[in-house]
Amino acid sequence: MQLSTSEEACWSQLSRMPLDGLITTAEQASPSLIDRWKRLQIPVITIGSEDPAFSSVCVHPDSTAELAYCQLSPEHQQSIAFISMVGDTKLEKSIQQRSQRDGASFRNIELGINYQELGDVCPRPCDRIRKFLDEFSCGGIITSCDLTAIYIRRVAKRLGLDVPGRLAIVSSRDSLVCGLPSISVTAVVEPSHELGWEAAKLLDHQMKNNFTSLLHRTVKAYDVVQRDTTVPMQYEPSIARAVHYIQHNVGRNISVSDVLEFQSVSRVTFERRFRTAVGCPPGEFIRQEKLKLIKERLLQSREPIVHIAKNCGFESLAKFSTFFKNAEGVSPSHFRVVHLNHLHIATTAAT
């Protein structure tokens, strides 16, 4: 049931209803309204944001961070900023870890303004944001929600900044406003059906168990709406995300199952689409990308082979050697010696 947006009207309706449980969003709820929810003495499930006072169902921050990060070009991935209203510790941490994995610099900015200011069509940039945008010469900005992304987009436009040339903006949450031609912000799509389903299951569980303890569950985001972006569309968005994920995580022991976590279709459908777009099955593509990484490290570094094996996701040197020999017909050490000798001879001849 949808209630009035007025806080007093909302509470008036709730207090007259014989409720057994409540599923709601607490993101823009005032402290007084949250306090009233506590006094209802029924299970309350919040969707989309985690409140320590209630059980909740949220989008897993790692899935949001991965999808948002993949929408930035290599140039913009070198410097990442996360901008939120009043802080989003879990999403901030996920984006920071994702950035640092690629050696990118990371900054966290809290706006510290209210929702009414975020909605201004022609906002006046606060000193903190103006200074940040002046210093942030080129990079990617990931925001905690659609309103923050829209605010930054409008401020950048007012300051005459080039978006998405100098700056690329990605929202971690999509909305209808993000799709307006005057805004056009790329955004991660919240899996609303999955959030609602998990919230309903959680409420049912708590009603049957007298909600004796608070529970927090997450679902994974798996879709993005590309709008104003600098990422080339070589493949359709779902395949592009899979290719990007593989290329940026091939140093770990990943499998097709890991890639499927960011897909909304069955494995059979995904593998068929992947083969059609890329030219080989996803498992083979992972093998090819891993082999490319190994060769690069063998020829462009003096890293011990046992370290290369570990850093490329192999549990043991024996498995690493078997994998490489099956692909190249020689051991990793033999491959390194032969090719480095050839490189040395070619370099000597050229000089």
N, C-alpha and C positions, 0 to 999 in steps of 0.2 A: 504494500500500500504506500502511495506517495503522499507525504504530509506537506503542510504549508512550509514555505521557506522562512517565515517569521519565527524567531525563537520562541516567543510567548505563545503564538498560535500552535506551534509544533508541540510544545509541552502541554498545552491545554487539550489537544487531541489525544495525546498519549495517555494522559492521566485519566481520561474517561473510558479508555479501552481496556477490556479484560485480556491483557497480554500474558503470554507464557514465555515469550522470548522476543528479542529485537536484533535485527541486522541493520547496520547503519554505516555511514561514513563519518568519521570524526575529524577529518582534516581541517575543516573550517569551523568546527564547533567551538563555541566559547567555553571557558572554564566553568561558567555557571550552568550551562546546558549539560556538560559532562558530569558535573556534580549531581544534577537531577537524574541523569541516567543511572547513576550509582544507587540512588534511593529507590529505584523501581523494584529492587530485590528480585530480578529475573536475569537469566543469561543474556548478555549483550555481546554481539559479535561485530567488530569493526572491519570494514573492507578497505583495502588500499593503503592504510597507514596503521602502524602498530602503536597502540596506547597501552602503557603499563597497567592501566586499571581494568582492561577488558581483554577477552580473548580476541584473536584477530586472524585474518587471512590476507596476506600481502603477496605482491610479486617478488620473486627471489631477486635480490639486488645484483647478483652475479650475472644473471641472464639479461637484465636490463643494461648493465654496463657493457657486456659483450656486444649486444645489438647496437647500442648507441655508438660505441667506439668504431664499429665496422662501417659506419656511415661517414667517417672522416677520411679524407684523402691522406696519403703518406705525408704530405707536406703539413697538413693540419694536425696529424698525429704526433708531431714532434713536440708540441706544447699543448697541454690540456688544462682547461679550467672547469671546475664544477661550481655552479652557482645555484644557491637554494634560498628559500625564504628565511628560515631560522635554523637551518642545519638539518641534514639527513645523514646521520652518522654511518649507517650501514651502506647506503648507496654511495656515499662519498668514499668510504673505505674500498668498496669494490672497484670503483672507477680509478682510484689511486693505484691500487694493485695492478689493474689491467694496464694502466699507463706505464707504470714502472717496469712491467714485464718487457716492454719494447724500448725501455730506456728514455721515455718521454718525461719532460718536466711536468710538474703538476701543481696547481694552485686551487685553493678552496675559498670561495667568496660567499658570505652571507649578506643578503640584501638588507634585512632588518627593517623592511617597510610593510605596510598592511596591504590587505587584498584590494582595498579600494584604490590605492595608488597604483597597484599593478594593472588595474583596468583602464587607466587613462589612455585615451587614443593618441595623445601627443604628450608623453610624459617628460617631465623635467628630470634629467639624470642627476642622481645624488652625487656628491663629491667623490664618494668611494668608487662608484661605478665609472664615473668620468675618468678618474685617475687610472683605474684598472684598464679600461679600454684604450687609453692613451699609451700605456706601457705594453699592452698585449698586441704587439705589432702583427703577429700572424699565428693562428692556432685554431684549435677546436674548442667550442664551448658546449658542455653538456649541462642541461638544467634539470632540476628536481621535478618540475611539473610544467604543464603547458602554459600557465599564466606567467611563470618566470621567463620562459623562452620567448613568449610574445612581447613581454616588457623589454627584454634585452634586444630583441629584433627592432622594436620601435625606437629605442634609445640609439642604437647603432645607426638607424636611418636618419634620425635627427642630427646626429653628429657627422653625417656624411661618410660613414665607414662602408667599405666594400664588403658586402655579404652576398654570396659565399666566397668571394675572392680572397680578401684578407682574413675574414673570420668565417667559420662554419658553425652554425648553431643547430643543435639536436636536442629535442625535448625527450625526456624519459617517459612522457605520458602524452598520448594524442588526444585531440578534441576537435570538434567541428571548426572552432576558430582557427586552429592551426592550418586548416586547409583553405582559408580565405585567400584570394589572390594577393591582397595587400600584405598578408602575413607570410604565408607559404613556408612553414617550418617543418622540416623532417622530424618524425616522431616515432617512438616505440609505442606499439599498440598494446594496451593492457588486455590480457586474456579474460574478458569480462564474464564469459560463460563459465570458465573454470573457476574464477574467483567466487561467483555466485553459488556454484555447485558445492565447492569446498566449504563455503560459509554455511550453507544449508546443512551439510553433513555434520559440521562442527556444532551447530546449534542443536541439532537432533541429539548428538552425543551428550552435550552438556545438560539438556533437559532430562534425559534419561538417567543421568548420573548426578543430578542436583548441583550441577556446576561447582563442584568442590574445589577445582583448581583451574587456573588460567592456562589456556593452550594457544600456541601461535603456530600457524601453518603457512607455507608458501607454495606458490605455483610459478611455473616458469613462463616468461614472455618468449614468444617465438616469431613475432611479426613486426615489420616496420613499414611505415608509409613514407616513401621517398618523395620529397618535394624540392625544396631549395637545397641541393646537395652538390658536392664536388666529386662524389664517387662515380666513376664511369660505369654505365650499365651494360657491361659486356654480357652478363647473364641476367635472367629474371631475378628479382630480389631474393627469393628463397635460396636459389642456387648460388647467387653471389655471396650470401652470408655463409653458406656451407664452404665455399672455396676459400673465403677470407679466414674462416675459423680454422680450417685445416692448415693453411699456409702460416698462420700465426701461432699455432699450437703443435706443429709437427714435431717439435723437440721433446714433447711429452709422449707418454705411451697412450695415444688416443686411438679410438676405433670408430667405426661407423656409428655405433650406438651413442657415442659422445656427440657426434654431429647431429644425430636425430633429436637430441634434446631441444634444439632450436628450430625444429620443423613441426608443422601441424598436420602432416600426412603420414600414412603408413610407410613402413620401410620399403615395401615393394614399389609403391608409387614414387617415393623419393629416389630410389635407386634408378628407376626407369627414367625419370626426368633428368637426373644427374648425368646418366650415360648419354642421353640425347644432346644435352647442352655442352658437356665437357669432352665427350668422346670416349670415356672409359668409366667403369664403375667407381664409386667413391672409395672403396677399399684399395683399388689399384692406384687411384690418385694419391691417397695417403702414402702408399709405398713409394711412389715416384718422388713425391715431395720430400719424404724422409731421406731417400737416396741422394737427392740434390743437396740437402743440408749436410749429410755426412761427407760427401765429396768436397764441398766448400770448406769444411773444417779440416779435412785431411790436407788439402792443398794450400789453404790460406792461413794456416796457423801451425804453431809448433806444439800444440796441445797433445799430451800423451793419448794414445788410442784408447786406453781404459777410461779416460775422462770424457772423450768424445762419445764413447758408448753410453756412459751414464747420462750425459747431457742431451743425448738424442732419444732418451726414453727406454733404453734397454736394461733389463734386470741384471744381465751378466755379460761379460766379455765374450763368452762362448756363443750366446744367442746373437750378439752383435756381429761376430765374425761369420756365423752361418748365414745370417741375413745378407751380408755384403757379398759373400762368396757366391751365393745362389744368384745374385743379381749381376755381378761383374765377372765371375769366373776366377777371381784371384782374391787373396786375403787383403784386408785394409792396409797392412804394412807394406805389402808388395806393391799395391796400387800407388801408395804415397811415394815410395822410392822411385818407381819407374817414371811416373808423371813429373815428379820434381826434377829428375835427371833430364828429361826431355825439355822441360821448361828452362833449365840452366843452359843446355846446349843451344836452344833457340835464342836465348838472350845473348850468349857469347857470340854467336854468329852474327847477330844484328849489330853488335858493337864492333 
